[in-house]
Amino acid sequence: MVSTYVDITSSRYPIELWNVNDALLKNLPRTNNHVEGYNGRLGSLFPVRPYLFRLIERLRDEQVYQHLLAEQATVHTKKENK
């Protein structure tokens, strides 16, 4: 692991390729696959065994959040088209 990732002189991959710190600071997805990133987001929102009421409540909050993001994207697209 050290020779593959850590040692600057002999590492196979540059730090920028595997380190997600910059992505976190810029609020970017930590993965290339956005579906996997969304799955990670949902995993962080829900406990392993949520109570049914809390599950429904968090699903409702997530739906509101995603709807708001979709509306913002639509507004930005309309402004760019004008």
N, C-alpha and C positions, 0 to 999 in steps of 0.2 A: 504494500500500500504506500509506503513512504517513497519508494522509487517510482511508482506510477503517478502519484498525485502531488506529493509534498516537496520532494527535493527539486529545487529550481533548475539545477544543472542537468538532471537526467529524467525529469518527469515527462510522461507521454502526452499529457494534456495540460494546456495552460490553465492557470487558476480561474481566469474569467469564464472558462467553459463550464466548470463544474461548481463554482462557488455561487450561491444564490444571494449573497449579501447585497450586491448592487441592485438586483431585481427587487428585493424587499424594500430597500431605501427609495426606489423609484415607483413603488406600488405596482409592480408588474407581476404577471403570473410566474410562479416558481417552476413551472413545467412548460414544455413546448406544446403539449396537448391541452387545450383549454377545457375539454371535457374532464380530463383528469384533475385539472385545477379546480373546476367547479365541484367535483366530487370531494376533493380535499376541503373545500370551503364548507360543504354540507356536513362533512365529518367533524369539522371543528365546531359547528353550531349545535349539533345534537349529542347528548350523552349516549353511552352505549345502550342503556335500557331506560328511555325516557318514559315518564308517565304519559298516558294517552292525552290528557288535557294539554300538557306542555308540548307534546309533539304537534298537536293540531295548532297550538298557538304559534310555535316557531315556523311551521309550514306556512301559516297565514302571513306572518311577518316576512318570510322569504319571498312569497308571492308578491307582496306589496313592493318590496325592494326591487325585485326583477322587473315588475311592471314600470316602476319609476325609471329604472335604467333604460328600458325600451322606449319610453316616452322621450327621455332626454336624447337618445340616439336619433329618434325621428325628428326632433326639433333641430338638432345639429345638421342633419342631412338636408332638411328643407332650407335652412339658412345658406348652406353651401351651394344649393342648386339655384338660388336667386341670383 
